[in-house]
Amino acid sequence: MRFHHLGVPTNEPRPGEEHLPRLGIHVVPYTSNPFGIEWMRFDPACEVPDLVRTVPHLAFVVEDLDDALAGRQVLIPPNSPTEGVRVAFVVHEGAPVELMEIDASVAHLYPCP
């Protein structure tokens, strides 16, 4: 498991944010700063759980997402926001944690900071 980014929810527009209409969020990519911070602003109709909308999350890259989810409290089930990437959110001691499986063919697009 390797650290990937810190997701921070916000209600305010941020410089450099990109709108991802399919997901219903606006993000400032984690690669835009040296600390791996990904700012996230959610569209009103976005169905992301309140815990993700209101509490910052850590994201980790795992080798096998299904194995990493075993025995954990799943908040957002596995999904593919983009080709070659599978993600899921779990709850760990009340905090949201994102687990990411990144295919080797696209890993260069999603480097760990």
C-alpha positions in Angstrom: 0.0 0.0 0.0 1.4 3.4 -1.0 0.2 6.9 -0.2 -1.3 8.5 -3.3 -3.1 11.8 -2.3 -5.0 13.7 0.3 -8.6 14.6 -0.7 -9.9 17.7 0.9 -13.6 18.6 0.4 -14.5 22.3 -0.1 -17.6 24.3 -0.8 -15.6 27.1 -2.5 -14.4 27.2 -6.1 -10.6 26.7 -6.2 -8.2 28.0 -8.8 -7.3 25.4 -11.4 -10.3 23.1 -10.6 -11.6 20.8 -13.3 -15.3 19.8 -13.6 -15.9 16.1 -14.0 -19.6 16.1 -14.9 -20.0 12.3 -15.1 -18.9 12.1 -11.4 -20.6 15.3 -10.3 -17.4 16.9 -8.8 -14.9 19.7 -9.4 -11.3 18.7 -8.5 -8.0 20.4 -8.4 -5.7 17.6 -9.4 -3.3 16.3 -6.7 -0.4 16.7 -9.1 -0.9 20.5 -9.1 0.9 20.9 -5.8 4.0 19.4 -4.1 1.9 17.9 -1.2 -0.5 15.7 -3.2 -3.6 17.6 -2.1 -6.7 17.1 -4.2 -9.4 19.7 -3.6 -12.9 18.4 -4.2 -16.1 20.4 -4.6 -19.3 18.4 -5.2 -22.3 19.2 -7.4 -25.6 19.4 -5.5 -26.9 16.3 -7.2 -23.7 14.2 -6.6 -24.6 11.1 -4.6 -21.3 10.8 -2.7 -21.9 10.0 1.0 -21.8 12.9 3.4 -18.6 11.4 5.1 -16.7 11.9 1.8 -18.3 15.3 1.2 -17.3 16.7 4.7 -14.2 14.8 5.9 -10.8 14.8 4.2 -9.6 11.4 3.1 -6.3 9.7 2.5 -5.9 7.7 -0.7 -3.6 4.7 -1.1 -2.6 2.6 -4.1 -3.1 -1.1 -3.6 -2.1 -4.1 -5.7 -5.4 -5.8 -5.6 -8.5 -3.7 -4.7 -10.7 -6.7 -4.0 -8.2 -8.2 -1.6 -7.7 -4.8 0.1 -11.5 -4.5 0.7 -11.8 -7.9 2.4 -13.1 -7.5 6.0 -13.4 -3.7 5.7 -16.5 -1.4 6.0 -17.1 -0.4 2.4 -18.5 3.1 2.0 -18.4 3.4 -1.8 -18.1 0.1 -3.6 -15.5 -0.5 -6.3 -16.0 1.6 -9.5 -13.9 2.8 -12.4 -13.8 6.6 -12.7 -11.5 6.3 -15.7 -10.0 3.6 -17.8 -7.4 1.5 -16.0 -8.3 2.8 -12.5 -10.6 1.1 -9.9 -11.4 2.9 -6.7 -13.4 2.2 -3.5 -13.9 4.1 -0.2 -13.8 2.4 3.1 -14.4 3.7 6.6 -11.5 3.3 9.1 -12.2 4.4 12.6 -14.8 6.9 11.4 -12.6 8.4 8.6 -13.0 7.8 4.9 -10.1 6.1 3.1 -9.8 5.7 -0.7 -8.2 2.6 -2.0 -7.0 2.7 -5.6 -6.0 -0.1 -8.0 -4.1 1.4 -11.0 -3.3 -0.7 -14.0 0.3 -0.7 -15.1 -0.7 0.6 -18.5 -1.9 3.9 -17.1 0.3 4.2 -13.9 2.4 6.9 -15.5 -0.7 9.1 -15.5 -1.3 8.8 -11.8 2.1 9.0 -10.1 2.4 8.8 -6.3 3.9 12.1 -5.0 
